[in-house]
């Protein structure tokens, strides 16, 4: 913290904050586009010593590991910079507050999901600028401002850097559609009450898939792993001698996406990224909706994830998990139709496909003005 605060003002004009390695697929491409195409000094704060961003070497890029405790809280409260970019919502609502200094706060999404259902009430009220993934974000934020009489924010038509990265890998031939044996399946649940894997039916699904010869990768949400360590231990114990099953805990790895035929999910935003990037089918298990804002209906906008699920795949009842092998076969026969529908949905719902990082970098590089950091 002292090293960051004592550096010259040029490195405190544009500052990024990352909670950890999971943020890098969303923040990293924007930073790399800035370094490649614009002459801006950047400071990078991270709470995770394993964050890939901390290993970037460039004379215009400085990194600082600030942990998750009291030091981080103090640093946020007295942050002295011009423009502060982060993927962590709820600024000012929980323990991390806006600075006593006049900082311009910019939010960069790490999810495609709706702002008024998958996040807490007021999650974005503390920001000045929002880098929106698609038109649904613009619509929801403007309606939220109108409903609560909030000051208008600057809304940039941005897109999704992670989606673009996977798209580029796909275009480079990294993705496959295996044809040998049963379809290969990625199970990617969300966390909390809506999570398939946090219910008994989720374990039934895994067992059914493995028993019927499906190569199955379970991408466990980091919040599930953090909240339910006993579940992680059970999965590792029960399936340690089952070669058809693999537990994937690194959310930055997309190899399982590339080598799969189909994804099974619930309300996870990862399923939308998978569908939009690879145009492969998604089977959604209809768990209870992920609603973190009880007042979401006041906004007057339908949840994006409820609309898009039927556009990029099929939705099946929670009671059908043991019938999944047959459902997978039916879905795979519809793969070509789903592929066409998914690509059309991607064009309709996503900004700047293939160039979101360039758009964000150009915007951030253009920022100037405002008070010079004081120290």
N, C-alpha and C positions, 0 to 999 in steps of 0.2 A: 504494500500500500504506500509506504513512504517513497519507494523508488518510482512508482507511478506518479505520485503527486509532486515530486521534485523535478520532473523532467520539463523541458522547455515547452512553451505553449503550442508549438507546431504539432507535437505528438499528443496534444489534448484537444485538438479540433474535431477529430473523428475517432470515436472509441466504440469497440464492440465488446459485448459481454456474452459469454457462453456458460451455460450450466455444466456442460461436459461434452464428452465425445459424441453423444447422440445429437448435439446441435450442429456439429461440423458439416454434415451433408447439406444443411440448409444455409448456414452462414459461409462456409468455406468457399464455395464457388463464387459468391459475391466478392469476397475479399480477394480471391485470385484474379477476378476480372478487374478489380480496382488496381491491383499491383501491376497487371499486364498492360492496362490501357490508360492509366491515369497517374499523374504524379501527386499522390496524396500520402501524407504520413498517417499511420494507423497505429493505435494502441489496442491490444487484445487482452482482455481480462477473462480468465477462466477459473471455475471452481474445481476443476478436475485435472490432476497431474497427468492423466492419460489422454487428455484432449489432443488430437492431432494438430490443432492450430498452434499449440505451444512449441512445435518443432519446426515451424516455418522460419526460414532464414532469409531475410531481406533487410537491407539497411533502412528501408522506410517502414518496417514493421517491427514493433516491439511487443513482447509478451510478458504477462504478469499472472502468476497463479495466486488467487486470493482466497481460496477455500470457501467454506459454506457457513462459517460461524460469525462471531461478533465483528471481526475485522471487515468482512464483506458488508454487514449492515451499516457500519460506521462509514465505510467508503461510499456507499450509495447515498447516504444522507448528506454528505458534503462533497459529492461528485462535482468537480470543477472542470467542465469541458464544454464544447459547443454542441456537438451532436453525438448522441448515445444510441447505439443500435443493439437491440436484444430480441430474443425469441421467448422470453419469460413473460407471461401475462400477469395480470393482477398487480401491476405497479401501483404502489400507494395503498392497496387494499389489505395487504398482509404485512410481513415484516420488512420488506424492501420498499423504501419510500422515495418519492421524488426529492431531488437535491434542494438544498436551501439556495443554490445558485440557479440562474436562469438557463437551464439546459433544454435543448430540443431533443425530445425522446421519440425514437422511431421503432416501431414494432415490425418484425419480420416473422411471418408465420412458419411454424414447423408442422402444420397440419392443413389439410384441405377442408376439414369439417367446418360446420357453421359456427359463427361467432356467438350466437345467442342460445345455443343448446349444449354444445360440447364444452363450454367454458362457463365459469361463474358469472353471475350478474355483475356488471361493471368491470369485467376483466380488461377492457381496452380503454376505459375512460381516462386513464392517467397518461395516455400517449398523445403526442401532437401530430404524428404522421403514421399511417398504416400502409405497409406494402402488401396490397391485397393479392390473393391467389387468383381469384376469378370474380365475375360479376355478382355472384351471390354474396361475397363479402362486402362489396360496395353497397348493395341493396340493404343488407342487414344492418350495417353500421349507420347508414343514413337514416333508416327507420328507427334505430335505437336512439340516435340523437334527437329525432323529432319526438319520440315517445317520452323522453325524459328532459327535454329542453336543454340538451348539452351543446357546448360550443362545437361548431363543425371542425372536423379534423381534415388534414390534407390526406387524400387517398390516392396512392399511386397504383396504376395498373401494372402489377409486377409479374406474378406467376409463381412457379415452384422450381427452385434450383435443384432439389433432389430429383424431381420428376425428369428434368432435363438431363441430368447426369445418367439416369437409368436409360432414358431414350437414346442417348449417345452410345452407351454400351451395347444396347440392342442393335442399333444401326451398324455397329462395328462387328457384329456377328457373335456377340457374347451369349445371346439367348438362344435356347434350343426348345424344340417341342418333342421330347423323347417319344419314340414309337414302340420301344421294346418293353413288353410286359405291361402290367397294370399302370395306369397314369400315376405320375409322381405328384405328390400333394404337399402344398405348404399350408399349414394351419397358422393363422395370424390373428389372434384375438386381441381385443382391447383389454382394459383393466377395470376393476370395480364390479358393480352389480350387473353391468351389461356384458361382462366377460364370459365367453363360452367356457374357457378353461378353468375359471373359478367356480364352475358348477359341476355337479356329478356327471352331467351329460357330456361335458368336454372330455373327461377321462374315458367315458364310454366310446366317444368318437375315435379317440386315438387308438384304443384297443381294437375297435372294429376295423379300422384302416390297416393296422399292422397285421391283424389276423387274416385279412383277405389279400395280403401280399403287396399292399401299396407302400412304396417308399415314402415315408412321412417325415417332414421337418416341422417341428413346432417352434415358431418364433415367439418366445415368451416376452410379453411387454415388460420393460424395466420396472414399472410400478408394481406389477404382479410379483415379480421376483423380489422386490424390496419389501412388499407387504406380507407375502406368503412364502417365506423361505422353506417352510415344511413341505410345500407343494413342489418346489424345485427338488428338494431332497428325495421326495417320493418318486418323481419322474425319473430321476437319475438311478435310483435303486431298482425300480420296477423294470426299466428298459435297458439296463446296462449290458445285457446279453442278447438284445434284440437288434440285429444289424439293420433292420428296415426302418428303425426309428432314430432320429437325431434331434437333440435339443439345441436350439440356436439362441444364444443370449446376446450376441453382438448385433445390434440393430443397424449398424453401418454396412454389414455384409449383405450383398444382394445375389450371391451366387445361387442360393437356393431358389430365388425368384426365376433366375435365368434358366435353370435346369428343370423347372417344374412344368406340369401341364395345366394345373388348376390350383386356385387358392380357396380355402374355406375360412370364413371370417364371421364377424358379427356386426359391430358398429365401428370398427377400426378404420381410421383414415388411411392406414397402410394399404387396405384393400383397394381403395380408390386409386392410390398411387400405382399399385401393381397393375390394375386394369388399364389405366390411362397410359402407362409407360409401355406395357408389353402387349396390350390387347388380348390377353389370355382370360379365360372365364373365371368368374368368382361366384362361389356359392355362399350365400349369406344365411347363417342360422339366425332365426328371428328371436333373439333374446330381447329382454325389455330395452327400450331405447335408452341411449346414453344422454340423459338430461341432467346437467349440473346447475341449470338456472330454472327455478320453479316458475318464474314469471316470463318465460320465453314466449308464451302466446301473446303477451302484450305488444310484442314487436310487430306482429302481423305478417310474418314471413315463414314459409314452411322450412323445416330443416333440410339443408342440401343433401345430407347423407340419406334421408328417407326417400328423396326423389331419385337420386342417382343409382341406388342399389338395383332397381329393376331395369335400369338402362344398360348396365354393364354386366349383368349376370342374372341369377335367379335367387329368390328368397324362399327358404323352406322352414317349416315349423320345427321348433326345438325338439319335439317328440320324434323327429325323423332321423336323428343322428345315426341310429343303428342301420338305417337303410341307405347310408351314404354311398356305398359302392355302386348301387343301382342308379342313384341320383347323379353320381359322377359320370357314369356311362351315358346317361341321357343328355347331360350338359355337354359332354365332349362331342356328341353328334351335332350339337347346335353351335359348335365353336366358330365356324365361319360367319354365321349370322351375328353372333355376339361380337366378333371382331369388328364387323362393319358398324354395328350400333355403338360400340365403345369409342371408336375413332370419331364418330360424329358427335358423341357426347363430349369428348375431350375438346374438340374445336369450339363447342358451345360454352363450356364451363371454365376454360382455362385461359389466362392471359399469356401472351408472348411465349408460346410453346417453342422450346429450343433456344430461347434468347433471354430468359428471365434475368439471369445474372448480369448480362450486359446492360439491360434496362435499369436494374437497381444500381449498378456501379456508376452509370452515367448520372443518375439522379444524385447519388451521394457525393460524387465528385463535383457536382455543380453547386453544392451547398456552401454558403459562406455567409458572412454577416453575423450579427449577434454579438454579444459581449465577448471580448477576448478573455480566456481563462486567466484568473487573477494571479495565481502563484507560479 
